[in-house]
Amino acid sequence: MKKNIILGLVALLMSSCAEQVTTRLAQYPKMYDEKPLAIAVMPPINQTNFVEAKDYFYTTLYAPLCEKGYYVFSPMMTMEMFQSESAYDAEQFIDADLSQFRNVLGADAAMFTIIKSWKRNKIGGTLTAGVEYILRSTKTGETLYKREGLISVDTSIHSSGGGLFGALVDLAATAVATAATDKVVAGRRCTVYVLSDMPEGRYGTMYDKDQNMPAGQSYVKATVK
């Protein structure tokens, strides 16, 4: 009996030691192979009933990608081009040849986003967005990066007052804050969180130095402030 317990403990220790953190190089090898510099942000694919989510979310993608060290084409410029070239519906390009974006814009990759859910809870004080991010090469068509997140932005307010009155004040303040929270801000926070493990581009301080940094799960669920 004791021998079986000891063997079980040894097996457990060996299995725990065998568990290794997945590195960014192992999870996103093609990012390091191709080293994309310029990214074209495609109009989001909106699968929700919130019609305005597409336009709101599109403007949130520029800054986070720039902060990751990439050159990102101006959303204003690319949106006008997409509309004039009947490319506003990214659905038709997500699995198609992207060489035209390389030839016309000089983009190394195209970032696609699929908005799967967008919910607002005024009483609970949260804005929750479910978004999938897919970065495809305009040269090879390969998927360089892919990650999905269900991110809740916490907008709840807690005052110093206690008791029933304090709770009612907090509830009212939270409802107002949630209603007033800019959808762009919420979308940007979602993007920043999900793309946190994306290898940095040439203008990033960790460019070509983050191969051994840990990569996140392909699906992440979190609440952020």
N, C-alpha and C positions, 0 to 999 in steps of 0.2 A: 504493500500500500504506500509506504513511505517512498519507495523507489519510483512508483508511478507519479507521485506528487512532484518529486525532484525533476523527473524527466519532463513533466508538464511545464514546470517553471523554466527550465532550460529552453524548451521550445518557444515559450512565450517571449523570453528575453531575446532569443535569436531572431524571432519574427519582428520584434520591435526595433532591433538594431538594423534589420534589413530595410525597414521603411525609410526612404530617403525623400528629402524635399525635391520636387521637380524644379529644375533650373529654367530660366528663360530661354537659354540656348536649346535645351532639350524640348521645350514646349513650342517654341517659335523659331525653329532653325532657319526657315526660309527668310525671316526678317533679317538675319545676319548674313545670309547668302546674297540676297539682292540689295540690301542696304538702301531702301527707298529714301529719297530726299524730299520730293515734292508730292503732296497729296491733294487730290481733288475730292471734295466732299459732295457726295451725291445727295439729292433730295431724299429725305427719309421716306420709308415705306410705312404708311400708317394703317395698322390693322384694328384701330380702335374706333369708337363712335364719336370721339372728340375730333371733329374735323380740323380744328385749328392746330392740333398737335404737330402736324407736319411742318408748318411754317415756323411755329414757335421753336421747335426742337432743332431745326436746321441751323438757326443762328447760334445755338449753344456749342456747336462742335468745333468752331474755328479756334477759340482761345485755348482749350485743353490740348489740342493737337500741336499748336504752336509751342505751348509750354513743355511738351514732350520733345521738342527739338526739331520739329519738321517745318518745312516751308508749306504753307497751306494757301491755296488760291482763294482770293476774296469771295465770300459767299454771295455778295451783291453781284459781282461780275459773272460768276459761274451760274447763278440762278437765271440771270438774263439770257445767257447763252443756252442753258438747258431749255428754257421756255421757247426761245426762238428756233431751236433745233428739234423741238418736240421730244426733248429728253427729260421732261419734268417728272415723268413716271419712271422711277428707277427700277421698278419691277422688271422692265423689259431688258435691263442691262446686268442685273445681278448675276446671271449665269451666262451672259453673252460675251462676245469678243470686246475687249476694252482698248484695243490698240488706237482707236480714233481719239481717245482722250490723251494718249501719249503723243500722237502726231499733231493734234491741234493745240493742246495746252502745254504739253511737255511734262505731264504728270507721270510719276513713277508708279503710283498706286491710287486706287479709288476706295474711299471709305463709304460703305453702305451701312445704314442703320434701319432696323425694323422695330417700330414701336408696337409692342404687343399689348400693353396695358397702360392706362393713364387714369388714376383715380384720386379724387380729393375727398378727404375726411375732415370736415370743418370742426366737428366736435372733438375728435381725437387729435386734431392738430397735425395731420400728415398729408403729404402729397407723395403718391407712390407711382413710380414709372418703371415699366418693364421693357427693357430695350436690348436688342442683340446688335453687336458691332461686328462687321465683317470687312477686313481690309484685303482687297484683291490687287494683284500685280497687273499693271497695264501691259507689261512685257510678256509675261508667261501665262497670265490668267490664273495663276495659282493663288490660293488663299494664304496670305501671309500671317494674318492675325484674326482670331475669332473668339469672342467672349460675350456672355449674356449676363445681365444683372436685373434684379428686382430691388430697386432702391427706394426707400421711403425717406423723405426729407422731413425731419421733425421740426415743426414750427410752434410747438406748444410753449406756453408762457406760464411761469410759476412766480407769483408775487410773494412778498414776505408776510402777508396777512394770512391768518389761519381761520379756522372755523368755517361755517357754512357760507358766510358772506365772502370770505377770501376765495373759497372754491368757486363760487358763482362768478366772481371777478375774473379769476383765471380762465374759466370756461368761456366767458364772453370775449376776453382779450385774445384767447387762442383762436376762436372762430374768426375774429377780425383779422388777425395776423395771417391765418391760413388763406383767407379769401384775398388778402392783399399781396401775398407772396408772389413775386413775379415768376411766371411760368418759365421764363428764360433762366432765372437763377436756379430753380429746381432742376431743370434739365441739365444745366452745366455741372451741378453737383453730382448728378447721376453719372455723367460722362467722365468726370474727373476720377470718381471712385472706381468705375469699371475699368478704365484704361490705365489704372495705377501700375499694372504690371507690364504694360506695353514697352518693349525695348525702345530706348531713346534714339532720336534721330541725330543727324550730324551737328545740329546746333545745340544739343543737350550736353550738360556737363558730364554725363555718364555714357556718352556715345562710345560704343565698342568696348565698354568696360563693365557692362552689366550682365554679361553672359551667365555668370554664376549666381546672380541674385535670384531669389525664389520667385516662381511664377504662381499666380493664383489659380483657383479652380475655374473650370470653363463656365460654371454657373455660380454666381455670387448673389447672396441675399443679405441686405444690411439696412440699417437706419442711420442716417447721417444728420448732423446739425447744419 
